[in-house]
Amino acid sequence: MDREELLARFDAEMRTDPPPEEGLVTQHAGPVVRQIGRRCVVIFSQLPAADAAARVAEETAFFRGLRRETEWKVYGHDRPTELAELLRAAGYVPDTPETLMVHDLDGPLAGGPGPPELEVRRVTDRRGLADAVAASALAFGPDDGWRTDDYAARLADPAMAILVGYLGGRPVSCARLEMPPGRSFAGLWGGGTAPAHRGRGIYRALVGARAEIARRRGLRYLTVEARATSRPTLERLGFEPLDSVTGWVLRP
């Protein structure tokens, strides 16, 4: 499957008909697909050039009426090509640019298993979840979006896996895997390692562990929206860049 076919499949399965999520309502507003609830996001848009500015203004007015912070996800193949400029003019601010990367799970990941003293566990209870939150705080800072209550209700959900990497019994790394049923794509999220333990293959090991879980669940592709810091590691593992992606944020 070439790049255009993969992007079309990704759009169809993950953006125009996004997997259901508790606490989110998906709304189709013409050429715009948005999700409203515990977060507000425009997950897909393909706007005709002739009325793109009017559609951006309409969506912006809708979200300003909600008085909620909103993210408009813009992928490199979204149309029109001037969408980013239209969003900037409407008051949106770009977040850190990322790259949508993909790995075909029919093939193996490159690289080794990580340091021999590393223990990777799948979270099954609130104690393990607390370890994941602690490891994430070490990796990204205390206000990184990981909250125990957000994921406690999903620990028995087979479509999600949270992994924690331990060294000497202490949590030093964490990562999440989303495997929506009926889709081809599993997603990697929230992977990070405490600065003191980076460069030892721990991040790579957690990617490999999640790939194996997704493969056993029957998923075909593994995707990640990678920042510049993690892209080189993912490329060494065999991930390929598929498209650019930037979140444009509108604050109330």
C-alpha positions as protocol buffer text, in pm:
chain_id: "A"
residue {
  index: 1
  type: MET
  ca { x: 0 y: 0 z: 0 }
}
residue {
  index: 2
  type: ASP
  ca { x: 154 y: 333 z: -104 }
}
residue {
  index: 3
  type: ARG
  ca { x: 149 y: 660 z: 92 }
}
residue {
  index: 4
  type: GLU
  ca { x: -168 y: 800 z: -68 }
}
residue {
  index: 5
  type: GLU
  ca { x: -359 y: 476 z: -12 }
}
residue {
  index: 6
  type: LEU
  ca { x: -244 y: 460 z: 351 }
}
residue {
  index: 7
  type: LEU
  ca { x: -344 y: 820 z: 415 }
}
residue {
  index: 8
  type: ALA
  ca { x: -685 y: 760 z: 258 }
}
residue {
  index: 9
  type: ARG
  ca { x: -733 y: 452 z: 477 }
}
residue {
  index: 10
  type: PHE
  ca { x: -618 y: 641 z: 786 }
}
residue {
  index: 11
  type: ASP
  ca { x: -859 y: 925 z: 712 }
}
residue {
  index: 12
  type: ALA
  ca { x: -1149 y: 687 z: 658 }
}
residue {
  index: 13
  type: GLU
  ca { x: -1090 y: 477 z: 971 }
}
residue {
  index: 14
  type: MET
  ca { x: -951 y: 727 z: 1220 }
}
residue {
  index: 15
  type: ARG
  ca { x: -1064 y: 1075 z: 1117 }
}
residue {
  index: 16
  type: THR
  ca { x: -1388 y: 1085 z: 916 }
}
residue {
  index: 17
  type: ASP
  ca { x: -1533 y: 803 z: 1129 }
}
residue {
  index: 18
  type: PRO
  ca { x: -1322 y: 822 z: 1446 }
}
residue {
  index: 19
  type: PRO
  ca { x: -1338 y: 535 z: 1695 }
}
residue {
  index: 20
  type: PRO
  ca { x: -1592 y: 599 z: 1971 }
}
residue {
  index: 21
  type: GLU
  ca { x: -1447 y: 734 z: 2297 }
}
residue {
  index: 22
  type: GLU
  ca { x: -1622 y: 762 z: 2628 }
}
residue {
  index: 23
  type: GLY
  ca { x: -1684 y: 1125 z: 2712 }
}
residue {
  index: 24
  type: LEU
  ca { x: -1670 y: 1240 z: 2349 }
}
residue {
  index: 25
  type: VAL
  ca { x: -1946 y: 1304 z: 2097 }
}
residue {
  index: 26
  type: THR
  ca { x: -1853 y: 1305 z: 1729 }
}
residue {
  index: 27
  type: GLN
  ca { x: -2031 y: 1562 z: 1514 }
}
residue {
  index: 28
  type: HIS
  ca { x: -2026 y: 1586 z: 1134 }
}
residue {
  index: 29
  type: ALA
  ca { x: -2071 y: 1945 z: 1016 }
}
residue {
  index: 30
  type: GLY
  ca { x: -2043 y: 1928 z: 640 }
}
residue {
  index: 31
  type: PRO
  ca { x: -1675 y: 1887 z: 551 }
}
residue {
  index: 32
  type: VAL
  ca { x: -1572 y: 1913 z: 918 }
}
residue {
  index: 33
  type: VAL
  ca { x: -1564 y: 1633 z: 1177 }
}
residue {
  index: 34
  type: ARG
  ca { x: -1535 y: 1750 z: 1536 }
}
residue {
  index: 35
  type: GLN
  ca { x: -1536 y: 1583 z: 1876 }
}
residue {
  index: 36
  type: ILE
  ca { x: -1692 y: 1753 z: 2176 }
}
residue {
  index: 37
  type: GLY
  ca { x: -1673 y: 1652 z: 2541 }
}
residue {
  index: 38
  type: ARG
  ca { x: -1379 y: 1619 z: 2776 }
}
residue {
  index: 39
  type: ARG
  ca { x: -1182 y: 1781 z: 2495 }
}
residue {
  index: 40
  type: CYS
  ca { x: -1280 y: 1979 z: 2187 }
}
residue {
  index: 41
  type: VAL
  ca { x: -1106 y: 1901 z: 1861 }
}
residue {
  index: 42
  type: VAL
  ca { x: -1158 y: 1927 z: 1487 }
}
residue {
  index: 43
  type: ILE
  ca { x: -1025 y: 1587 z: 1391 }
}
residue {
  index: 44
  type: PHE
  ca { x: -1084 y: 1610 z: 1015 }
}
residue {
  index: 45
  type: SER
  ca { x: -1156 y: 1875 z: 756 }
}
residue {
  index: 46
  type: GLN
  ca { x: -1138 y: 1901 z: 379 }
}
residue {
  index: 47
  type: LEU
  ca { x: -1267 y: 2246 z: 296 }
}
residue {
  index: 48
  type: PRO
  ca { x: -1349 y: 2363 z: -58 }
}
residue {
  index: 49
  type: ALA
  ca { x: -1114 y: 2649 z: -138 }
}
residue {
  index: 50
  type: ALA
  ca { x: -1401 y: 2878 z: -245 }
}
residue {
  index: 51
  type: ASP
  ca { x: -1561 y: 2891 z: 100 }
}
residue {
  index: 52
  type: ALA
  ca { x: -1277 y: 2778 z: 327 }
}
residue {
  index: 53
  type: ALA
  ca { x: -1251 y: 3112 z: 506 }
}
residue {
  index: 54
  type: ALA
  ca { x: -1625 y: 3113 z: 575 }
}
residue {
  index: 55
  type: ARG
  ca { x: -1615 y: 2756 z: 712 }
}
residue {
  index: 56
  type: VAL
  ca { x: -1322 y: 2840 z: 940 }
}
residue {
  index: 57
  type: ALA
  ca { x: -1513 y: 3144 z: 1067 }
}
residue {
  index: 58
  type: GLU
  ca { x: -1824 y: 2932 z: 1125 }
}
residue {
  index: 59
  type: GLU
  ca { x: -1638 y: 2665 z: 1322 }
}
residue {
  index: 60
  type: THR
  ca { x: -1448 y: 2926 z: 1519 }
}
residue {
  index: 61
  type: ALA
  ca { x: -1771 y: 3099 z: 1619 }
}
residue {
  index: 62
  type: PHE
  ca { x: -1913 y: 2762 z: 1726 }
}
residue {
  index: 63
  type: PHE
  ca { x: -1618 y: 2683 z: 1952 }
}
residue {
  index: 64
  type: ARG
  ca { x: -1596 y: 3035 z: 2093 }
}
residue {
  index: 65
  type: GLY
  ca { x: -1957 y: 2992 z: 2191 }
}
residue {
  index: 66
  type: LEU
  ca { x: -1860 y: 2686 z: 2393 }
}
residue {
  index: 67
  type: ARG
  ca { x: -1591 y: 2887 z: 2576 }
}
residue {
  index: 68
  type: ARG
  ca { x: -1361 y: 2586 z: 2556 }
}
residue {
  index: 69
  type: GLU
  ca { x: -1004 y: 2545 z: 2438 }
}
residue {
  index: 70
  type: THR
  ca { x: -1016 y: 2379 z: 2096 }
}
residue {
  index: 71
  type: GLU
  ca { x: -759 y: 2206 z: 1878 }
}
residue {
  index: 72
  type: TRP
  ca { x: -786 y: 2190 z: 1498 }
}
residue {
  index: 73
  type: LYS
  ca { x: -570 y: 1906 z: 1368 }
}
residue {
  index: 74
  type: VAL
  ca { x: -412 y: 1991 z: 1034 }
}
residue {
  index: 75
  type: TYR
  ca { x: -239 y: 1717 z: 837 }
}
residue {
  index: 76
  type: GLY
  ca { x: -13 y: 1795 z: 544 }
}
residue {
  index: 77
  type: HIS
  ca { x: -260 y: 1658 z: 288 }
}
residue {
  index: 78
  type: ASP
  ca { x: -561 y: 1848 z: 424 }
}
residue {
  index: 79
  type: ARG
  ca { x: -717 y: 2106 z: 197 }
}
residue {
  index: 80
  type: PRO
  ca { x: -705 y: 2388 z: 122 }
}
residue {
  index: 81
  type: THR
  ca { x: -328 y: 2435 z: 127 }
}
residue {
  index: 82
  type: GLU
  ca { x: -374 y: 2774 z: 295 }
}
residue {
  index: 83
  type: LEU
  ca { x: -571 y: 2625 z: 589 }
}
residue {
  index: 84
  type: ALA
  ca { x: -293 y: 2703 z: 838 }
}
residue {
  index: 85
  type: GLU
  ca { x: -293 y: 3069 z: 734 }
}
residue {
  index: 86
  type: LEU
  ca { x: -671 y: 3086 z: 768 }
}
residue {
  index: 87
  type: LEU
  ca { x: -654 y: 2940 z: 1118 }
}
residue {
  index: 88
  type: ARG
  ca { x: -379 y: 3180 z: 1222 }
}
residue {
  index: 89
  type: ALA
  ca { x: -586 y: 3473 z: 1099 }
}
residue {
  index: 90
  type: ALA
  ca { x: -884 y: 3343 z: 1302 }
}
residue {
  index: 91
  type: GLY
  ca { x: -682 y: 3341 z: 1625 }
}
residue {
  index: 92
  type: TYR
  ca { x: -547 y: 2985 z: 1640 }
}
residue {
  index: 93
  type: VAL
  ca { x: -190 y: 2927 z: 1759 }
}
residue {
  index: 94
  type: PRO
  ca { x: 20 y: 2635 z: 1630 }
}
residue {
  index: 95
  type: ASP
  ca { x: 139 y: 2369 z: 1873 }
}
residue {
  index: 96
  type: THR
  ca { x: 468 y: 2186 z: 1821 }
}
residue {
  index: 97
  type: PRO
  ca { x: 474 y: 2032 z: 1471 }
}
residue {
  index: 98
  type: GLU
  ca { x: 479 y: 1652 z: 1460 }
}
residue {
  index: 99
  type: THR
  ca { x: 511 y: 1377 z: 1202 }
}
residue {
  index: 100
  type: LEU
  ca { x: 255 y: 1102 z: 1151 }
}
residue {
  index: 101
  type: MET
  ca { x: 465 y: 785 z: 1129 }
}
residue {
  index: 102
  type: VAL
  ca { x: 358 y: 431 z: 1050 }
}
residue {
  index: 103
  type: HIS
  ca { x: 495 y: 79 z: 1088 }
}
residue {
  index: 104
  type: ASP
  ca { x: 351 y: -224 z: 913 }
}
residue {
  index: 105
  type: LEU
  ca { x: 309 y: -492 z: 1180 }
}
residue {
  index: 106
  type: ASP
  ca { x: 349 y: -762 z: 917 }
}
residue {
  index: 107
  type: GLY
  ca { x: 720 y: -689 z: 946 }
}
residue {
  index: 108
  type: PRO
  ca { x: 949 y: -693 z: 1252 }
}
residue {
  index: 109
  type: LEU
  ca { x: 1072 y: -388 z: 1438 }
}
residue {
  index: 110
  type: ALA
  ca { x: 1444 y: -324 z: 1423 }
}
residue {
  index: 111
  type: GLY
  ca { x: 1652 y: -291 z: 1740 }
}
residue {
  index: 112
  type: GLY
  ca { x: 1697 y: -484 z: 2061 }
}
residue {
  index: 113
  type: PRO
  ca { x: 1491 y: -539 z: 2375 }
}
residue {
  index: 114
  type: GLY
  ca { x: 1651 y: -268 z: 2591 }
}
residue {
  index: 115
  type: PRO
  ca { x: 1877 y: -305 z: 2897 }
}
residue {
  index: 116
  type: PRO
  ca { x: 1868 y: -650 z: 3060 }
}
residue {
  index: 117
  type: GLU
  ca { x: 1768 y: -507 z: 3397 }
}
residue {
  index: 118
  type: LEU
  ca { x: 1460 y: -342 z: 3249 }
}
residue {
  index: 119
  type: GLU
  ca { x: 1125 y: -489 z: 3353 }
}
residue {
  index: 120
  type: VAL
  ca { x: 821 y: -395 z: 3146 }
}
residue {
  index: 121
  type: ARG
  ca { x: 480 y: -448 z: 3304 }
}
residue {
  index: 122
  type: ARG
  ca { x: 130 y: -391 z: 3172 }
}
residue {
  index: 123
  type: VAL
  ca { x: -80 y: -187 z: 3413 }
}
residue {
  index: 124
  type: THR
  ca { x: -372 y: -379 z: 3561 }
}
residue {
  index: 125
  type: ASP
  ca { x: -460 y: -184 z: 3877 }
}
residue {
  index: 126
  type: ARG
  ca { x: -453 y: 161 z: 4031 }
}
residue {
  index: 127
  type: ARG
  ca { x: -114 y: 100 z: 4189 }
}
residue {
  index: 128
  type: GLY
  ca { x: 38 y: 35 z: 3850 }
}
residue {
  index: 129
  type: LEU
  ca { x: -147 y: 336 z: 3713 }
}
residue {
  index: 130
  type: ALA
  ca { x: 7 y: 551 z: 3986 }
}
residue {
  index: 131
  type: ASP
  ca { x: 348 y: 425 z: 3875 }
}
residue {
  index: 132
  type: ALA
  ca { x: 265 y: 525 z: 3517 }
}
residue {
  index: 133
  type: VAL
  ca { x: 167 y: 876 z: 3630 }
}
residue {
  index: 134
  type: ALA
  ca { x: 487 y: 903 z: 3835 }
}
residue {
  index: 135
  type: ALA
  ca { x: 704 y: 791 z: 3544 }
}
residue {
  index: 136
  type: SER
  ca { x: 530 y: 1033 z: 3310 }
}
residue {
  index: 137
  type: ALA
  ca { x: 590 y: 1318 z: 3554 }
}
residue {
  index: 138
  type: LEU
  ca { x: 961 y: 1233 z: 3552 }
}
residue {
  index: 139
  type: ALA
  ca { x: 966 y: 1225 z: 3173 }
}
residue {
  index: 140
  type: PHE
  ca { x: 752 y: 1529 z: 3088 }
}
residue {
  index: 141
  type: GLY
  ca { x: 686 y: 1722 z: 3408 }
}
residue {
  index: 142
  type: PRO
  ca { x: 397 y: 1700 z: 3656 }
}
residue {
  index: 143
  type: ASP
  ca { x: 136 y: 1867 z: 3435 }
}
residue {
  index: 144
  type: ASP
  ca { x: 157 y: 1634 z: 3137 }
}
residue {
  index: 145
  type: GLY
  ca { x: -204 y: 1520 z: 3100 }
}
residue {
  index: 146
  type: TRP
  ca { x: -172 y: 1183 z: 3274 }
}
residue {
  index: 147
  type: ARG
  ca { x: -435 y: 1149 z: 3545 }
}
residue {
  index: 148
  type: THR
  ca { x: -507 y: 835 z: 3743 }
}
residue {
  index: 149
  type: ASP
  ca { x: -885 y: 878 z: 3729 }
}
residue {
  index: 150
  type: ASP
  ca { x: -880 y: 933 z: 3352 }
}
residue {
  index: 151
  type: TYR
  ca { x: -763 y: 577 z: 3287 }
}
residue {
  index: 152
  type: ALA
  ca { x: -869 y: 382 z: 3595 }
}
residue {
  index: 153
  type: ALA
  ca { x: -1209 y: 304 z: 3442 }
}
residue {
  index: 154
  type: ARG
  ca { x: -1042 y: 164 z: 3130 }
}
residue {
  index: 155
  type: LEU
  ca { x: -795 y: -77 z: 3288 }
}
residue {
  index: 156
  type: ALA
  ca { x: -1013 y: -374 z: 3187 }
}
residue {
  index: 157
  type: ASP
  ca { x: -1060 y: -237 z: 2834 }
}
residue {
  index: 158
  type: PRO
  ca { x: -882 y: -471 z: 2588 }
}
residue {
  index: 159
  type: ALA
  ca { x: -854 y: -182 z: 2342 }
}
residue {
  index: 160
  type: MET
  ca { x: -608 y: 2 z: 2568 }
}
residue {
  index: 161
  type: ALA
  ca { x: -276 y: -96 z: 2722 }
}
residue {
  index: 162
  type: ILE
  ca { x: -58 y: 111 z: 2954 }
}
residue {
  index: 163
  type: LEU
  ca { x: 297 y: -11 z: 3006 }
}
residue {
  index: 164
  type: VAL
  ca { x: 552 y: 91 z: 3269 }
}
residue {
  index: 165
  type: GLY
  ca { x: 925 y: 29 z: 3253 }
}
residue {
  index: 166
  type: TYR
  ca { x: 1101 y: -37 z: 3584 }
}
residue {
  index: 167
  type: LEU
  ca { x: 1468 y: -26 z: 3679 }
}
residue {
  index: 168
  type: GLY
  ca { x: 1551 y: -161 z: 4022 }
}
residue {
  index: 169
  type: GLY
  ca { x: 1179 y: -170 z: 4101 }
}
residue {
  index: 170
  type: ARG
  ca { x: 1135 y: 203 z: 4031 }
}
residue {
  index: 171
  type: PRO
  ca { x: 913 y: 331 z: 3749 }
}
residue {
  index: 172
  type: VAL
  ca { x: 1125 y: 525 z: 3499 }
}
residue {
  index: 173
  type: SER
  ca { x: 924 y: 505 z: 3177 }
}
residue {
  index: 174
  type: CYS
  ca { x: 564 y: 473 z: 3063 }
}
residue {
  index: 175
  type: ALA
  ca { x: 364 y: 446 z: 2743 }
}
residue {
  index: 176
  type: ARG
  ca { x: 7 y: 392 z: 2619 }
}
residue {
  index: 177
  type: LEU
  ca { x: -134 y: 190 z: 2331 }
}
residue {
  index: 178
  type: GLU
  ca { x: -479 y: 241 z: 2180 }
}
residue {
  index: 179
  type: MET
  ca { x: -625 y: -44 z: 1970 }
}
residue {
  index: 180
  type: PRO
  ca { x: -973 y: 60 z: 1853 }
}
residue {
  index: 181
  type: PRO
  ca { x: -1183 y: -238 z: 1744 }
}
residue {
  index: 182
  type: GLY
  ca { x: -1273 y: -267 z: 1378 }
}
residue {
  index: 183
  type: ARG
  ca { x: -977 y: -54 z: 1269 }
}
residue {
  index: 184
  type: SER
  ca { x: -644 y: -126 z: 1103 }
}
residue {
  index: 185
  type: PHE
  ca { x: -443 y: 124 z: 1307 }
}
residue {
  index: 186
  type: ALA
  ca { x: -315 y: 104 z: 1663 }
}
residue {
  index: 187
  type: GLY
  ca { x: -180 y: 426 z: 1812 }
}
residue {
  index: 188
  type: LEU
  ca { x: 121 y: 492 z: 2032 }
}
residue {
  index: 189
  type: TRP
  ca { x: 71 y: 769 z: 2289 }
}
residue {
  index: 190
  type: GLY
  ca { x: 245 y: 920 z: 2590 }
}
residue {
  index: 191
  type: GLY
  ca { x: 576 y: 735 z: 2561 }
}
residue {
  index: 192
  type: GLY
  ca { x: 852 y: 889 z: 2769 }
}
residue {
  index: 193
  type: THR
  ca { x: 1152 y: 806 z: 2988 }
}
residue {
  index: 194
  type: ALA
  ca { x: 1305 y: 990 z: 3282 }
}
residue {
  index: 195
  type: PRO
  ca { x: 1599 y: 1202 z: 3160 }
}
residue {
  index: 196
  type: ALA
  ca { x: 1852 y: 1017 z: 3379 }
}
residue {
  index: 197
  type: HIS
  ca { x: 1774 y: 690 z: 3198 }
}
residue {
  index: 198
  type: ARG
  ca { x: 1750 y: 800 z: 2836 }
}
residue {
  index: 199
  type: GLY
  ca { x: 1977 y: 661 z: 2567 }
}
residue {
  index: 200
  type: ARG
  ca { x: 1964 y: 305 z: 2700 }
}
residue {
  index: 201
  type: GLY
  ca { x: 1695 y: 163 z: 2474 }
}
residue {
  index: 202
  type: ILE
  ca { x: 1405 y: 187 z: 2722 }
}
residue {
  index: 203
  type: TYR
  ca { x: 1183 y: 389 z: 2487 }
}
residue {
  index: 204
  type: ARG
  ca { x: 1264 y: 141 z: 2210 }
}
residue {
  index: 205
  type: ALA
  ca { x: 1173 y: -151 z: 2436 }
}
residue {
  index: 206
  type: LEU
  ca { x: 833 y: -4 z: 2519 }
}
residue {
  index: 207
  type: VAL
  ca { x: 763 y: 54 z: 2151 }
}
residue {
  index: 208
  type: GLY
  ca { x: 848 y: -310 z: 2082 }
}
residue {
  index: 209
  type: ALA
  ca { x: 628 y: -434 z: 2365 }
}
residue {
  index: 210
  type: ARG
  ca { x: 333 y: -232 z: 2239 }
}
residue {
  index: 211
  type: ALA
  ca { x: 391 y: -352 z: 1883 }
}
residue {
  index: 212
  type: GLU
  ca { x: 369 y: -712 z: 2001 }
}
residue {
  index: 213
  type: ILE
  ca { x: 43 y: -647 z: 2188 }
}
residue {
  index: 214
  type: ALA
  ca { x: -109 y: -478 z: 1882 }
}
residue {
  index: 215
  type: ARG
  ca { x: 6 y: -760 z: 1656 }
}
residue {
  index: 216
  type: ARG
  ca { x: -157 y: -1020 z: 1882 }
}
residue {
  index: 217
  type: ARG
  ca { x: -481 y: -816 z: 1872 }
}
residue {
  index: 218
  type: GLY
  ca { x: -482 y: -837 z: 1493 }
}
residue {
  index: 219
  type: LEU
  ca { x: -397 y: -475 z: 1411 }
}
residue {
  index: 220
  type: ARG
  ca { x: -210 y: -418 z: 1085 }
}
residue {
  index: 221
  type: TYR
  ca { x: -44 y: -80 z: 1139 }
}
residue {
  index: 222
  type: LEU
  ca { x: 117 y: 103 z: 1426 }
}
residue {
  index: 223
  type: THR
  ca { x: 100 y: 483 z: 1413 }
}
residue {
  index: 224
  type: VAL
  ca { x: 250 y: 762 z: 1619 }
}
residue {
  index: 225
  type: GLU
  ca { x: 246 y: 1140 z: 1600 }
}
residue {
  index: 226
  type: ALA
  ca { x: 616 y: 1190 z: 1664 }
}
residue {
  index: 227
  type: ARG
  ca { x: 795 y: 1501 z: 1776 }
}
residue {
  index: 228
  type: ALA
  ca { x: 1140 y: 1580 z: 1642 }
}
residue {
  index: 229
  type: THR
  ca { x: 1298 y: 1425 z: 1952 }
}
residue {
  index: 230
  type: SER
  ca { x: 1150 y: 1078 z: 1897 }
}
residue {
  index: 231
  type: ARG
  ca { x: 1138 y: 1066 z: 1515 }
}
residue {
  index: 232
  type: PRO
  ca { x: 1502 y: 951 z: 1469 }
}
residue {
  index: 233
  type: THR
  ca { x: 1454 y: 661 z: 1712 }
}
residue {
  index: 234
  type: LEU
  ca { x: 1131 y: 555 z: 1542 }
}
residue {
  index: 235
  type: GLU
  ca { x: 1296 y: 568 z: 1199 }
}
residue {
  index: 236
  type: ARG
  ca { x: 1573 y: 341 z: 1326 }
}
residue {
  index: 237
  type: LEU
  ca { x: 1303 y: 100 z: 1443 }
}
residue {
  index: 238
  type: GLY
  ca { x: 1154 y: 91 z: 1092 }
}
residue {
  index: 239
  type: PHE
  ca { x: 876 y: 349 z: 1115 }
}
residue {
  index: 240
  type: GLU
  ca { x: 820 y: 556 z: 803 }
}
residue {
  index: 241
  type: PRO
  ca { x: 705 y: 919 z: 792 }
}
residue {
  index: 242
  type: LEU
  ca { x: 358 y: 947 z: 641 }
}
residue {
  index: 243
  type: ASP
  ca { x: 259 y: 1312 z: 678 }
}
residue {
  index: 244
  type: SER
  ca { x: 309 y: 1625 z: 883 }
}
residue {
  index: 245
  type: VAL
  ca { x: 55 y: 1709 z: 1152 }
}
residue {
  index: 246
  type: THR
  ca { x: 11 y: 2025 z: 1360 }
}
residue {
  index: 247
  type: GLY
  ca { x: -249 y: 2104 z: 1622 }
}
residue {
  index: 248
  type: TRP
  ca { x: -377 y: 2462 z: 1596 }
}
residue {
  index: 249
  type: VAL
  ca { x: -513 y: 2574 z: 1932 }
}
residue {
  index: 250
  type: LEU
  ca { x: -793 y: 2825 z: 1993 }
}
residue {
  index: 251
  type: ARG
  ca { x: -815 y: 2945 z: 2351 }
}
residue {
  index: 252
  type: PRO
  ca { x: -1129 y: 3101 z: 2499 }
}
